Amino acid sequence: MPLDIMVPFWGDVAYLRQTVRSVLEQTNPSWRLTVVDDAYPDETTGGYLGSLNDPRITYLRNSVNTGITAAFRQCASLAESDMVAIPGCDDLLLPNYVDVVLGAHDRFPGADIIQPGVKVIDQHGREAHTLADTVKRRVVMPHAGRPRILSGEPLAVSLLRGDWLYWPSLAFRRERLVGTPFRDGLPIILDLALVIDMVCAGAQLLIEPTECFAYRRHDESLSSAKLIDGSRFEGERTYFDLAERLVGELGWRRAARAARHHITSRAHALTLLPVAFARRDRAATLVLLRHAFRP
């Protein structure tokens, strides 16, 4: 069966068109693309997709904005193929993405989640090398010079120490995806929450190191509302408390300890402190300090 590529759309129309073009340029034509427009104010997307005149492309527009969690649920529920990808509406599939994912699924049919090789690009499409990505790849991500299956507590420990996944690049077995609901109230960390729920339920994750996806990382600064008002880190703390209980109920003591300490999340808060100091933003500084150093 083809790969179902489900794109929840709310954002820059120009970026979305690049995403769609990257799907059209796949060397393996075995794909179906569905764009779910979550009532974005610019209504030109439907006309653009229709003009492509490709029967593999479906466009759906919500009458009202439902929000990120509901949009992901909608995408999962609409998928029909064995394998499903939910890339962001500003990311790019490299020409070999479908080939790599479907090939990995054929070779490792028991894998519920596939993490393919990813390169990072900036808002202009240029390859980027950020501190966050350096830490992901050199410190927290398991080494994989060739395809590697991970599961159980070791996988949970690794992800709770530092989320090294690139969510938009992941491909899922549809059965596992639709059987694992997205949690409410965790919009900032819903991706990690979903994967940890899958791992707790016995899912296997395959690292396929072949580079085939371009993840767009925009400039991040403390001017982001979610960083200034503290909602990002409040959400992360709420989730890690939940994760500690979930893995603890399975008797996964090392994973519970990793959730309790969430080292890289705290380190992220520390990296933002100089910006908060420079802005003389006392509220943001207190939020960052509390997240980094709380017991």
N, C-alpha and C positions, 0 to 999 in steps of 0.2 A: 504493500500500500504506500501511497505518497506520504511525505512528511507534511503534517499540518502546521503551518506557520501562522500564529494568531497574534495580531498586533493591536494592543489597546492604544487608541490615539487620543491624546490631549497635549497639544504643544505646537511646535514650529512646523508649519506646513512644508517648508522647504526641506527640513530634515526628513520628514516622512517620505517625501518624494525620493530622496536619496535612498532611504531604506527600501522602498518598493523597487527602485531600480536595481538595487543589489540583489533582490530576490529574482528579478527577471534575468539577471546575468548569471544565474547558477548553471554550472556545467551539466548538472544532473537535473533534468526537467521534471523529476518525480516529486512535485510539491503542490500544495494548495495554499493560497494566501487569503486570510480573512482579516480585514481591518474593521475594528469595532470603534467607531467614532463616539466618544462619550460626551456628545452634545457640545463639541468645541465651537466657539462663536463663528469662526471662519467656515463657511459651508461649501467651499470649493472642492473639497476632497473627493466627494462622490463623483462629481463631473470628471475630475482628473482620472480616477480609477476606471470609470466607464469608458473614457476615451482610449484606454489601452487595449480594449477589446480582447481581453484574455479570459477564456472561460474558467481558468483556474483561480481567478481573483473574485472575491466576494466582499461587498461593502455593506456594513450595517451601521445605522446611526441611531443612538439613543435619543429619545424625546427630551430627556432631562439628564443632567450630569449626575452620575451615580457614585463617583469617587473611585479611587485606585483599587481598593479591595474588591468592590463589586465588579469592576471592570475585569479584573483577573479571573474572578469566578465565572463571569460570563464567557470569557475566552475559553476557559477549561471546559465548560459545559457544551460549547458549540463544536469542539473538536470531535472528529470521527475516526481518524487514522490511529494506528497503533502507537505512533510516535508524534509528540507535540512539542513545538518550540514556541516561546512567548517573548520574542525580542522586543526591545524598546523601540519607540517610534522615532528615535534619533540614532540608533545603532546601525551597523552595516554587516551584512553577511558577506564574507569573502566568497569568491566564485565556487570554492570547493565545499562550502558548509553542508549542503544537503548530502553530497557524496560521503563526506566524513561521518556525519551522524548516522545515516542509513547503513553505511558499511560497518560502523561500530555496533549498531543494533544487531546486524546479522551475525557478527562474530561473538557478541556477548549478549544473547537474548535475555539473560537473567538480570541485566542491569536496568534498574528503574530510572536512574538519572545519569545523564551523560554530560560531563564537563569537558568540552573540547578546548583546544588551544586558542588563546585570545591575545590579540594585540590591543593596545590602548591608543585612542586618538583624542585630540582636543576638539574644541568647538569648530575649528577650521578644517578638520579632517587630517591634520598632521599627526604623525606618531608622537606620543607623549610618554614621558618617563617621570612619574610622580613618586613622592615618598610613600604614599599609600600603596601603590602598586609594587614598589620595590620590596616593601615589608611583606606584602602578600606572597610574592613569588620566592623571595630568598629566605624568609624567616618562618612563615606559618604554613604555606602550602606544601603538602607532601611531595617529595621528589618523585617524578615519573618520567623517565626517559623513554618509556614505552607504555602502552595501555596498562592500567592498573585498577583493580577492583578494591573498593573499600566498603566497610559496613560495620554495624554494631557499635560498641562503646569506643573503640579506637577512632572511628570516624566522628562520633559525637564529640569526643575530647578535642580532636583537631579543630572542628568547626567552632566550638564554644570558646576555645582559646583565641581564635581569630578567624573571622569569616573570610576565607580565601576564594570563595566561589564568585563567579561573574554571572549573576542571576540571569540577565537577558540572553546569555549565550547557551543556557542549559536546554537540554532536550529531555523530555519525560516520557515514560510509558504511560499512555493515556489511562489505563486501568488504575495505576497508582495515583496519578494526578487527580482524577475525578473522585477517587476514594479517600482523598485527604483534603478536607475543607480548609480554605484560607481562614485564619483566625481574625475575628473582629478586634478593633481597637489597637492594632499594631501596624499602622501604615508605614512607619519608618523601617521596620524590621520584619515585615511580613514574609519576605523571601527566606530568611534564615529560619523563621518560625515554621514555615511549611516544610522545609527540608529536614529539620530536626524531628518534626512529627513523623515524617516518612521513615527516617532512620530508626526512631523508636519502635516503629511498626514492622521493622525488618527489611527495609529497602536497601538495595545495593547501589553504590555510586561508582561509575566508571570515569577515571581520568583518561581522556584520549588526547595526548599532547600535540597532535597535529593542529597547527594554527589555521583557523578557518573563520574567525569572527573578529570584528572590530568594535570594541566597546568604547562609546564616546563618554569621556569624562570631562565635564565642564569645569571651568574655574570655580573653586569653592572658596568662600570667604566667610568671615563672621557676620557679614551683612545678610546672610541667609536668615530668614525669619525663624526657621526651625532651630538654628544654632543660637540666635540671640535670645529667644524666649525660653530656651531650655527644653523644648518639647522633644527634640531628637534624643537627648540623653535621658530624659524622663522615660521615654518610650523604651529605650534600651534597658534601663534598670528594671522596669516592669517586666520586660520579657525575660531577662536573665534570672530573675527571681522565679518566674514560672518554669523556665527550663531546668533550673536546679531541682525543683519538685518533680518534674516529669522524669528526668533521668534517675533521680533518687529512688523513685518508685520501682524502677527496674533493677535496683541494686548496683547502678553504675556509679561507683563512688568517685572515680577519677573524673568522670564527666561532670558530676555534680560540683566538684571542686573547681573545674574549669569554668563552669557557669558562674559560680560564686565570685571568682576573681576577675573574670572577663578582662584579661590583661590588655589586649590590643584596643578594646573600647576605651579603657581608661587612658591608655597612651595617646589615643586620638584626641581626647579632651586636652591633654597636656600640650599637644602640638598647636592647639588653637589659643592657648593662653597669651602668647606674645601679641597676637592681633587684638585680643580683648584689652590688654594693658595699653597698647598704642591708641586704642579708641577711647580709653578711659571709661569703659563700659563696666561699671561695678556689678550690675546684675548678671551680665554674661560671665564675668570673672568668677563670681560666686558659684554659678551653676557649674562651670568647668572644674573649679577646685573641688566642689562637693562630689562630682562624678569621679574625679581622678583619685581622691584620697579617702572617700567614705569607708568605714569599716566593712 
